[in-house]
Amino acid sequence: MAKYLITGGAGFIGSTVANLLLQNDQEVTVIDDLSMGKRDNLADSSHLRFLKHTITDHEFVNHLLDQEKFDYILLIGAVASVADSIADPARTHAINSEANFNILEHLRINKLPLRALLFISSAAVYGNLPGVPKSETSPVEPLTQYAVDKYATERNVLNYCHLYNLPTVAVRAFNVYGPRQNPQSPYSGVLSIITKCLMNDQVFKQYGDGEQVRDFTYVMDVANCILGLLKEPRAIGEVFNLGTGHKATLNEVIDIIEEVSHKKLQRQILPERSGDIKYSYGDLSKLNNLGLTSKVDLKTGIKKYWDYLCENC
């Protein structure tokens, strides 16, 4: 039985990974301040230890690392909203960069045993530079504090592997959706915001013409790929695009949601937002070459998500 630490483990992606591990009777410790996550997202299990705390408390986190000596660490905790990162860059930097750097440095200085550490970066690091699909060797242009901190931490994570032999890996996640997504996120949660508007007969504020292109990825596919990478020796020291490899416009996604829900979305068209990326989809060859692929197509995933909302909201 392995011991896992998941920062941000009560959030959308973190809780999906945590619950998958708990189903397999692994020992899971979650740190989450519940600013966006929910304790109810996590399954009741004797193998779960939940700590309501901020990862910016370096003394607390360092003591936990010394005490538990985790086999696997997943750095998922973050300010996940681009809009919030623009409004409060200092807080974003403390959470999305400094907290993760502290963990890396504490592991290095104290030579703590570790099988693997994985950091969730973001496809936002690619910015608006021309050329799609994006590969892991494509140029990057982080446009917001969120993207800057994601890229900086990604580089720190991989450099600690190459310079200090820490077994680390990073993933650049494309737009993730599915059960337990928080609709308060004004960026990566666009699909959850749309479904919330439909369920409550609210008007959806659409920024731009709806022709923004994304790779929408079902959260269980993301969780399975993450856990696969943690156990894959060939992944160590590398960064991977994490998505489906298939692109869709926002308008196409809305059409699918309307078809699945049998409802018509009311839209208010607004100007494009500063920092938003027009075209974002990736080349998944590097991930697929390890035998890790997404299984859930967009229509199936949206149907699963809509059914979940109908049963739980």
C-alpha positions in Angstrom: 0.0 0.0 0.0 1.5 3.3 -1.1 1.2 6.7 0.6 0.0 9.6 -1.5 -0.1 13.4 -0.8 -2.5 15.5 -2.9 -2.5 19.2 -2.6 -5.8 20.7 -3.7 -7.3 17.2 -3.2 -10.8 18.4 -2.4 -11.1 20.2 -5.7 -12.4 19.0 -9.1 -9.4 17.1 -10.4 -7.8 16.4 -7.1 -10.9 14.7 -5.6 -11.3 12.6 -8.7 -7.7 11.3 -8.4 -8.1 10.9 -4.6 -11.3 8.9 -4.9 -9.8 6.6 -7.6 -6.9 5.9 -5.3 -9.2 5.3 -2.3 -11.2 2.8 -4.4 -7.9 0.8 -4.6 -7.2 1.0 -0.9 -4.2 3.4 -1.1 -3.3 5.7 1.7 -4.3 9.3 0.7 -3.5 12.6 2.5 -5.3 15.6 1.2 -4.4 19.3 1.9 -7.0 21.8 0.8 -8.1 25.1 2.2 -11.6 24.6 0.7 -11.5 28.0 -1.0 -12.7 26.2 -4.2 -12.9 22.6 -3.2 -15.5 20.8 -1.1 -15.0 18.2 1.7 -18.0 16.4 0.3 -16.1 15.8 -2.9 -14.1 13.1 -1.2 -15.3 9.6 -0.4 -15.6 8.5 3.2 -12.7 6.1 3.8 -10.5 4.9 6.6 -7.6 5.4 4.2 -8.2 9.1 3.8 -6.6 11.8 6.0 -8.0 15.3 5.2 -6.2 18.4 6.4 -8.0 21.8 6.0 -5.0 24.0 5.5 -3.3 26.3 3.1 -0.3 25.0 1.2 1.3 28.5 1.6 2.0 27.6 5.3 5.5 26.2 4.5 6.2 25.2 8.1 3.0 23.1 8.3 3.7 21.4 4.9 7.4 20.7 5.7 6.5 19.0 9.0 3.9 16.9 7.2 6.5 15.8 4.6 9.0 14.9 7.3 6.4 13.0 9.3 4.8 11.0 6.5 7.5 10.5 3.9 5.1 10.0 1.1 5.7 7.6 -1.8 3.9 9.9 -4.3 3.1 13.6 -4.3 0.6 15.3 -6.6 0.8 19.1 -6.8 -2.7 20.0 -7.9 -3.6 22.8 -5.5 -3.8 26.1 -7.3 -5.7 29.3 -8.0 -7.3 27.9 -11.1 -9.0 31.0 -12.4 -7.2 33.2 -15.0 -9.5 36.1 -14.0 -8.6 35.7 -10.3 -4.8 35.6 -11.2 -5.1 38.9 -13.0 -7.0 40.5 -10.1 -4.6 39.2 -7.4 -1.2 38.2 -8.8 0.5 38.2 -5.5 -1.8 35.6 -4.0 -1.7 33.5 -7.1 2.1 33.5 -7.1 2.2 32.4 -3.4 -0.1 29.4 -4.1 0.8 28.5 -7.7 4.5 28.9 -7.5 6.1 29.5 -4.1 4.2 26.8 -2.3 5.2 24.2 -4.8 8.8 25.4 -4.9 8.9 25.0 -1.1 7.9 21.4 -1.4 10.6 20.7 -4.0 13.3 22.4 -2.0 12.3 20.6 1.2 12.5 17.3 -0.5 15.9 18.1 -1.9 17.5 19.5 1.3 16.2 16.7 3.5 16.7 13.9 0.9 13.3 12.5 1.6 12.4 9.2 -0.1 10.1 9.6 -3.1 8.9 7.4 -5.9 7.4 10.2 -8.0 6.1 13.7 -7.9 3.6 15.0 -10.5 2.7 18.6 -11.2 -0.4 19.7 -13.1 0.6 22.6 -15.4 -1.7 24.0 -18.0 -2.1 24.4 -21.8 -2.4 28.1 -21.0 1.4 28.2 -21.1 1.3 28.1 -24.9 -0.5 31.4 -25.1 -1.7 32.8 -28.4 1.3 32.0 -30.6 0.4 30.7 -34.0 0.6 27.0 -34.8 -1.6 24.2 -33.7 -1.8 21.5 -32.5 0.6 22.4 -29.8 3.4 19.9 -29.0 5.5 19.8 -25.8 8.3 21.4 -27.8 6.2 24.3 -29.2 7.1 27.8 -28.2 5.3 29.2 -25.1 3.9 32.6 -24.4 2.3 32.8 -20.9 -0.1 35.7 -21.1 -1.4 35.9 -17.5 0.0 35.5 -14.0 -1.8 32.1 -13.9 0.1 30.9 -17.0 3.4 32.4 -15.9 3.3 30.7 -12.5 2.2 27.4 -14.1 5.1 27.5 -16.6 7.7 28.6 -13.9 6.6 25.8 -11.6 6.7 23.2 -14.4 10.3 24.2 -15.2 11.2 24.1 -11.5 9.7 20.6 -11.2 11.6 19.2 -14.2 14.8 21.0 -13.3 14.8 19.4 -9.8 14.7 16.1 -11.6 17.6 16.9 -14.0 19.7 18.7 -11.4 18.9 16.9 -8.2 17.6 13.5 -9.3 14.1 14.0 -7.9 11.7 11.7 -9.8 9.3 14.3 -11.2 6.9 14.7 -14.1 4.6 17.5 -15.3 1.5 17.6 -17.4 -0.1 20.4 -19.4 -3.8 19.8 -19.0 -6.2 21.0 -21.6 -9.8 22.0 -20.7 -11.0 19.5 -18.2 -14.7 19.0 -17.4 -16.8 16.5 -15.5 -18.5 15.8 -12.1 -17.6 18.0 -9.2 -16.4 20.9 -11.3 -16.9 24.2 -9.6 -18.9 26.5 -11.8 -17.5 29.6 -10.1 -14.3 29.2 -12.1 -14.6 31.7 -15.0 -12.1 30.1 -17.2 -11.4 26.4 -17.3 -14.9 25.7 -16.1 -16.7 27.1 -19.1 -18.6 23.8 -19.7 -19.7 23.7 -16.1 -20.9 27.3 -16.3 -23.0 26.5 -19.4 -24.6 23.5 -17.8 -25.4 25.5 -14.6 -27.1 28.2 -16.7 -29.2 25.6 -18.5 -30.2 23.9 -15.3 -31.2 27.2 -13.7 -32.6 28.9 -16.8 -30.0 31.6 -16.6 -28.3 33.6 -19.3 -24.8 32.4 -20.3 -22.3 35.3 -20.7 -20.4 34.3 -23.9 -17.2 36.2 -24.4 -16.4 36.4 -28.1 -18.0 34.7 -31.1 -18.0 31.2 -29.8 -15.4 30.0 -32.3 -12.7 29.6 -29.6 -11.2 26.2 -30.1 -10.5 23.9 -27.2 -9.6 20.2 -26.4 -12.3 19.4 -23.7 -11.1 16.4 -21.7 -13.2 14.3 -19.4 -11.9 14.3 -15.8 -11.8 10.5 -15.3 -9.5 10.3 -18.3 -7.3 12.9 -16.8 -7.1 11.0 -13.5 -6.3 7.7 -15.1 -3.5 9.3 -17.2 -2.1 11.1 -14.1 -1.8 7.8 -12.1 -0.4 6.1 -15.2 2.4 8.6 -15.5 3.2 8.3 -11.8 4.0 4.6 -12.3 5.8 5.0 -15.7 9.6 5.2 -15.4 9.8 6.7 -19.0 7.8 9.7 -17.9 10.3 10.9 -15.3 11.8 14.2 -16.1 9.3 14.9 -18.9 6.3 17.1 -19.6 3.2 15.8 -21.4 0.2 17.3 -23.0 -2.9 15.9 -21.3 -6.0 16.0 -23.4 -7.9 14.0 -26.1 -6.2 15.2 -29.2 -9.6 16.3 -30.6 -10.7 19.9 -31.0 -14.1 21.5 -30.7 -15.4 25.1 -30.8 -17.4 26.6 -28.0 -20.4 26.7 -30.3 -20.1 23.0 -31.1 -19.9 22.2 -27.4 -23.1 24.3 -26.8 -24.9 22.4 -29.5 -24.0 19.1 -27.9 -25.1 20.3 -24.4 -28.4 21.5 -25.9 -28.9 18.2 -27.6 -28.1 16.2 -24.4 -30.2 18.4 -22.1 -33.1 19.0 -24.5 -32.9 22.6 -23.6 -32.0 25.9 -25.4 -29.2 28.0 -23.9 -29.9 31.7 -23.6 -26.7 33.7 -24.5 -25.5 37.2 -23.9 -22.6 37.9 -26.4 -19.9 40.1 -24.9 -16.4 41.2 -26.1 -13.5 38.8 -25.8 -11.7 38.9 -22.4 -8.1 40.0 -22.0 -5.9 37.0 -21.5 -8.2 34.5 -23.1 -6.7 32.2 -25.8 -8.4 31.7 -29.1 -7.1 28.3 -30.2 -5.9 25.7 -27.7 -5.5 22.0 -28.6 -2.6 19.7 -28.4 -0.6 17.0 -30.0 -1.0 13.9 -27.8 1.6 11.7 -29.5 4.0 11.8 -26.6 1.4 10.6 -24.1 -0.1 8.1 -26.4 3.4 6.6 -27.1 3.3 5.5 -23.4 0.0 3.7 -24.0 -1.9 6.4 -22.1 -5.0 7.7 -24.0 -8.3 9.3 -23.4 -11.2 6.9 -23.6 -14.3 9.2 -23.4 -15.4 11.2 -26.4 -16.9 14.6 -26.0 -20.6 13.7 -26.5 -20.3 10.8 -24.1 -18.5 12.8 -21.5 -21.0 15.6 -21.7 -23.9 13.1 -21.3 -22.1 11.6 -18.2 -21.7 15.1 -16.8 -25.3 16.2 -17.4 -26.6 13.0 -15.9 -24.4 13.5 -12.8 -25.8 17.1 -12.4 -29.3 15.9 -12.8 -28.8 13.3 -10.0 -26.8 15.5 -7.6 -28.1 19.1 -8.0 
